[in-house]
Amino acid sequence: MSNRHLARAIAMQSLYEWDFHHAQRDAVQILERNLEEMAPELDEKDFAKHLVADLLAHRDEIDAMISKFAPDWPLEKITTVDRNVLRIGAYELVYNDEIPSKVAINEAIELAKTFGGESSGKFVNGVLGAVYRNQIEQGHVKEADKPKEKKEEPNEHGTAERP
């Protein structure tokens, strides 16, 4: 398991606990406790902390987005696991330009499959796919999603030429 995947899993578990207690506890404190208990040697603690803090800073917009793209499922009727996996995925899709969209969606699907129910992966994929398509339709292409330019390679004369 990669460090960032583990960081996301612990962030999701922390958000689950925070959500279960109706946001009456500090989510970052819950996360810090969980990081120490579950992964004291984790290199990506700051990644997890930024994920939770930034997600909560945009929670109203993220929850509105989830409601828009899962219209048959009122937010409070979505399971706590799926709701928080969707929050992480939507946050990474829309607000974190460093995470490629495909990575954000795939990571969310994996979290849903691991912690959610039988159909959680498909549900998360459907909602986040709709969020992604909406971003593209709106002209929002993340820097991480843009094709990388090919580097010119030097030829036998030491001058650069395109491959």
C-alpha positions as CSV (number, residue, x, y, z in Angstrom):
1,M,0.0,0.0,0.0
2,S,1.4,3.4,-1.0
3,N,2.0,6.1,1.6
4,R,-0.6,8.4,0.1
5,H,-3.2,5.6,-0.2
6,L,-2.7,4.8,3.5
7,A,-2.9,8.6,4.3
8,R,-6.2,8.7,2.4
9,A,-7.5,5.6,4.2
10,I,-6.7,7.1,7.6
11,A,-8.2,10.5,6.5
12,M,-11.4,8.7,5.5
13,Q,-11.6,6.8,8.8
14,S,-11.1,10.1,10.6
15,L,-13.8,11.8,8.6
16,Y,-16.1,8.9,9.3
17,E,-15.6,9.3,13.0
18,W,-16.1,13.1,12.7
19,D,-19.2,12.7,10.6
20,F,-20.6,9.9,13.0
21,H,-20.4,12.4,15.8
22,H,-22.2,15.0,13.7
23,A,-19.2,17.3,13.3
24,Q,-19.1,17.9,17.1
25,R,-15.4,16.9,17.4
26,D,-12.4,18.4,15.7
27,A,-11.6,16.4,12.6
28,V,-7.9,17.3,12.5
29,Q,-7.5,16.2,16.1
30,I,-9.2,12.9,15.3
31,L,-6.9,12.5,12.3
32,E,-3.7,13.3,14.3
33,R,-4.7,10.7,16.9
34,N,-5.4,8.1,14.2
35,L,-2.2,8.8,12.4
36,E,-0.2,8.2,15.6
37,E,-2.2,5.1,16.5
38,M,-2.3,3.5,13.0
39,A,0.7,4.8,11.2
40,P,3.3,6.5,13.4
41,E,6.0,6.1,10.8
42,L,3.9,7.4,7.9
43,D,5.8,9.8,5.6
44,E,2.7,11.5,4.3
45,K,1.2,12.8,7.6
46,D,1.2,16.4,6.2
47,F,-0.6,15.2,3.1
48,A,-3.4,13.7,5.2
49,K,-3.6,16.8,7.4
50,H,-3.9,19.1,4.4
51,L,-6.4,16.8,2.8
52,V,-8.8,16.8,5.9
53,A,-8.3,20.5,6.7
54,D,-8.7,21.7,3.1
55,L,-11.7,19.4,2.4
56,L,-13.5,20.7,5.5
57,A,-12.8,24.3,4.3
58,H,-14.6,23.5,1.1
59,R,-17.2,21.1,2.6
60,D,-20.3,23.1,1.8
61,E,-19.3,23.3,-1.9
62,I,-18.3,19.7,-2.0
63,D,-21.5,18.5,-0.4
64,A,-23.5,20.6,-2.9
65,M,-21.5,19.0,-5.7
66,I,-22.3,15.5,-4.4
67,S,-26.0,16.4,-4.0
68,K,-26.0,17.7,-7.6
69,F,-24.4,14.6,-9.1
70,A,-26.2,12.1,-6.9
71,P,-29.7,13.6,-7.1
72,D,-31.5,10.4,-6.2
73,W,-29.5,10.2,-3.0
74,P,-29.9,12.9,-0.4
75,L,-26.6,13.5,1.3
76,E,-27.9,12.3,4.7
77,K,-29.1,9.1,3.1
78,I,-25.7,8.2,1.6
79,T,-23.8,5.9,3.9
80,T,-21.2,7.6,6.1
81,V,-18.4,5.7,4.4
82,D,-19.6,6.5,0.9
83,R,-20.3,10.2,1.8
84,N,-16.8,10.7,3.1
85,V,-15.1,8.8,0.3
86,L,-17.0,11.0,-2.1
87,R,-15.9,14.1,-0.2
88,I,-12.3,13.1,-0.5
89,G,-12.6,12.2,-4.2
90,A,-14.5,15.4,-5.0
91,Y,-12.0,17.5,-3.1
92,E,-9.1,16.0,-5.0
93,L,-10.9,16.3,-8.3
94,V,-11.9,19.9,-7.9
95,Y,-9.6,21.6,-5.4
96,N,-6.2,19.8,-5.5
97,D,-4.5,20.6,-8.8
98,E,-1.5,18.3,-8.0
99,I,-3.5,15.1,-8.0
100,P,-4.4,13.8,-11.5
101,S,-8.1,13.3,-11.9
102,K,-7.8,9.6,-12.8
103,V,-5.7,9.1,-9.6
104,A,-8.3,10.9,-7.5
105,I,-11.2,8.8,-8.9
106,N,-9.3,5.5,-8.7
107,E,-8.2,6.1,-5.1
108,A,-11.7,7.0,-4.1
109,I,-13.0,3.8,-5.8
110,E,-10.4,1.7,-3.9
111,L,-11.4,3.3,-0.6
112,A,-15.1,2.6,-1.3
113,K,-14.4,-1.0,-2.2
114,T,-12.3,-1.5,1.0
115,F,-14.5,0.3,3.5
116,G,-17.9,0.5,1.9
117,G,-20.6,-1.9,0.8
118,E,-21.0,-4.2,-2.2
119,S,-22.0,-1.4,-4.6
120,S,-19.9,1.4,-3.1
121,G,-17.2,1.3,-5.8
122,K,-19.7,1.6,-8.6
123,F,-21.6,4.4,-6.8
124,V,-18.5,6.4,-6.1
125,N,-17.3,5.9,-9.7
126,G,-20.6,7.1,-11.1
127,V,-20.7,10.3,-9.0
128,L,-17.1,11.2,-9.4
129,G,-17.2,10.5,-13.1
130,A,-20.1,13.0,-13.4
131,V,-18.1,15.5,-11.4
132,Y,-15.1,15.0,-13.7
133,R,-17.1,15.3,-16.8
134,N,-18.7,18.5,-15.5
135,Q,-15.2,20.0,-14.8
136,I,-14.2,19.2,-18.4
137,E,-17.4,20.7,-19.8
138,Q,-16.8,23.9,-17.7
139,G,-13.3,24.1,-19.2
140,H,-11.5,23.3,-15.9
141,V,-8.5,21.1,-16.9
142,K,-6.1,20.5,-14.1
143,E,-2.4,21.0,-14.7
144,A,-1.8,17.4,-13.6
145,D,-4.1,16.2,-16.3
146,K,-2.5,18.0,-19.2
147,P,-0.3,15.9,-21.5
148,K,3.4,16.1,-20.7
149,E,5.6,17.6,-23.4
150,K,8.1,15.2,-24.9
151,K,11.7,16.0,-24.2
152,E,14.0,16.5,-27.2
153,E,16.8,13.9,-27.2
154,P,20.3,14.7,-28.4
155,N,21.4,13.0,-31.6
156,E,24.9,11.7,-32.3
157,H,26.1,15.3,-33.0
158,G,24.9,16.5,-29.6
159,T,22.1,18.6,-31.0
160,A,18.5,18.1,-30.0
161,E,16.0,16.5,-32.2
162,R,12.5,15.3,-31.7
163,P,12.0,11.6,-31.1
